[in-house]
Amino acid sequence: NLAATGITGGNLCNAASREARETFLSGASQKGLALLEYGIKWLLEKHVKVTHNLVMAMPRHEAYARDVSMSAELDVVEKSFIDDWTASFRKDYSEQLRKATLNVQQAKILKTLHGMENLTTKSSLAYDLTSCEDIPGAEKRDREAFPACKCKSAKEKLFCGVEHVAERKFNAMDVKELIQCRYSEPYCAVNPSKHDLRDLAVILNPNPTIKCDKLYEDLVDSAV
């Protein structure tokens, strides 16, 4: 890996990605896999035992519960089920670990999604407007009923996402029909707020600029 040799020759990014993958797969991830495998097997054994005892405790199964040969065969079947399921889990989880260092953006995406929860702008497939108060910073007009609304401050305007869609006074239903407000809830403000999808869109850029000297740390952090 130090030679930075890839399919097309020497490349620092290739060396960083290979080293990150080998470091991740040979370190704590394998210990974590062993711990999770043990936990899954322990949990399955508990569930199977409880289910077995419940079934055999039913009055209709009393004869089966006294059958020693049948109980021995059931033990073999249950153990086989647990072993097969645990092996399947190990195989699937190992495959996920193998792919963990392939996506440098996944940790950034999760971090951004967590940060989006408290932003002013809200993206939604559907939202209801039944009163002016449903719009942040808005109130009903003095002499007109809903959907006639206005922003509380004379300096504020109406925005959807980062788009200016109306002045201080507006019709809430007309605003909701605008393309800009179809998936972004309107709000009153002097200036547009940072849209909750902007950072996510930057991260999902299919052609990000990668600095090879920092790629190793980014890949390992993302995988963890």
N, C-alpha and C positions, 0 to 999 in steps of 0.2 A: 504493500500500500504506500510505503514511503517513496517508491519509485514513481508513483502517480501514473501508472500505466493503465490505459483503458483501451477500448476497441479502436479508437482513432489515435492512439499514442498518448504521450504524457499530458496529464490534465490535473490541475490542483483540485478542482471540484470533484472529479471522479475519485481521487485519493481520499478526500474528506468524507464522501458518502460511503465508500467501502469501509473506511476505518470506523465511522459512526455505527454502521450496521454490525460489524464484528464486535465492537466494544459493548454495544447494547445487548447483543445476543449472548455474550459470554459472561455477563455480569449479573446484576441483581435480578434481571428479567427471568433467568433460569431458576433462581431461588424462589422468585414469586410464582412461577409456573408450578414448581413442586409443592409449594404451600397451598395454592388454589386447588391443585389436583387432590391433595390430601383432604382439604375442606369439602370438596364436592363429594368425594367418596364417603366421608364421614356423614355428611348430610343425607346422602342417598340411603346409607345403611340404616340411619335413624328412621327415615320415612318408610322404608320397606318393612322394617320391624314393626312399626306402629300399625301399618296397614295389615300386615300378616296377623297380628294379635287381634285387631278389630274384627277381621273376617272370621277367624277361628272362634271368637267369643260369641258369635251369633248362634242362637239356639238351633237353627236349621243346619248348622255345620258341626254340630257336636260330634257326630260319628267320624267326620273327617279329622277333627282335632285329636281324636284318640288313635288315629291310624299312624303308627310310628313310621312305617315304610313311606307313606305318602309325605309325611313331614320331612323326612330325610331328602326325598326327591325335590320337594319345594325349596329346601335350603340350597340345594345345588343350583336350581333354576334362578333363585333370587341372587345368589352370588355371581352367577354368570351374567345376569342382567346388569348388576352393579359394575362388574369388571369391564363389560363391553361399553357401557355408557361413559365410564371414567376414561377409558382409552379414546373414545370418540371426542370427549371434551379436550383431552390433552392434544390430540391431533389438530382440532379446530383452533385452540388457543395458541398453539405453536405457530400455526399459519398466520394468525393475527400479529404475533410478535415478529415474525419474519417480515411482514409488510409495514411494521410500525415506523421504520426510519425512511420510508419512501415518500412521505408527504410532509414537507417542511412547514406547510401552512396550517395543519390541523390544530396545533396548540393555540395559534393566533386566532383562529376562527372561534374556538371555545371561549377564549378570553374576551373577544369582542361581543359574542352573544351574551355573556354574563353582564358586560357593561351596558348593553342596550336596554336593560330592564328599566332603568330610571331616567331615560332621556325624555325630553319634552315631546318630540314627535313620535307618533305611534303608527306603525304599519299594521294593517289588518285586512283580511279578506272580506270582512263585513263589520260594520259598526252602525249603531243606531243613533239618530238625532231626534229626540222627542221634545227637547227644550233648548233654549239658548245656552243654558248652564252646562249642557253636555259638551260645549266647545270651550276649552281652557281659555280664560281671559275674556269671555263674552258674556253678555247679559241681554235681557229683552229690552226692546225699545219702550219709551214712555207711553206712546199713544198707539202703538200697533202690536198685534198679537204675533206669536210664533207662527210662521218661521222668520218673521222680520226680527233681525238681531243686530247688535252692534258691539264693538269692542269697548271695554270699560274705559280705557284711556283714549283720549282724543289723539294721542300720538301713535297709537297702534293701528296695524293693518292685519288683514287675514292672510294666513299662509297655509299651504298644504305641503308638508315636507320642507323643501327650501324654496318653493315656488310661491310668488305673490299672486294670490287669486282674487282678492277683493279689497276694497277700501274699508274704512271703519264700519260703515253700515252695509249690511248684506242680507240676502235671503238664504237661509240655511239649506233649504231643499235644493235651490239652484246650485249652490256651492257643492253639495254632495254629488251632483250629477257631473261635475267637471272631471275630466280625465285625470288631472293632477291630484284630485281628492278621492279617486275611486278606491285606492288602497292605502291612503295616508289621511289620517284624521286631521281636520282643520284646527288651527289655534291662532289666537291673537298675540301679536308681538310687534315690537318696534323694528326688529331685524329678524330674519329667519334663523331658527335654531339649527344646529348641526343635525342632519338627518340620520336616523338610526341605521339606515342601510348603507351609508356612504363608506364607512370604514370596512364593512363587510365586503362591499363591492371591490374595494382596493385589494383586500386580501385574496379574493377569488380571481384576481387578474390572472389570466392564463399565461402571461409572459412577464413574471416578476423579475426584477433585477436582483441577481444573486451575487453576493460577495463571497468568493470561494474561501477566503481566509476565516470567515465566520460561519461557514456552512456546517462544519462539524458540530459546533455548539448548538446551532439551531436545530439540526436533525436529532441530536440526542435529547435536547429539551423537549422537542415536539413528541418524540416517541414516549418519553417518560410521562 
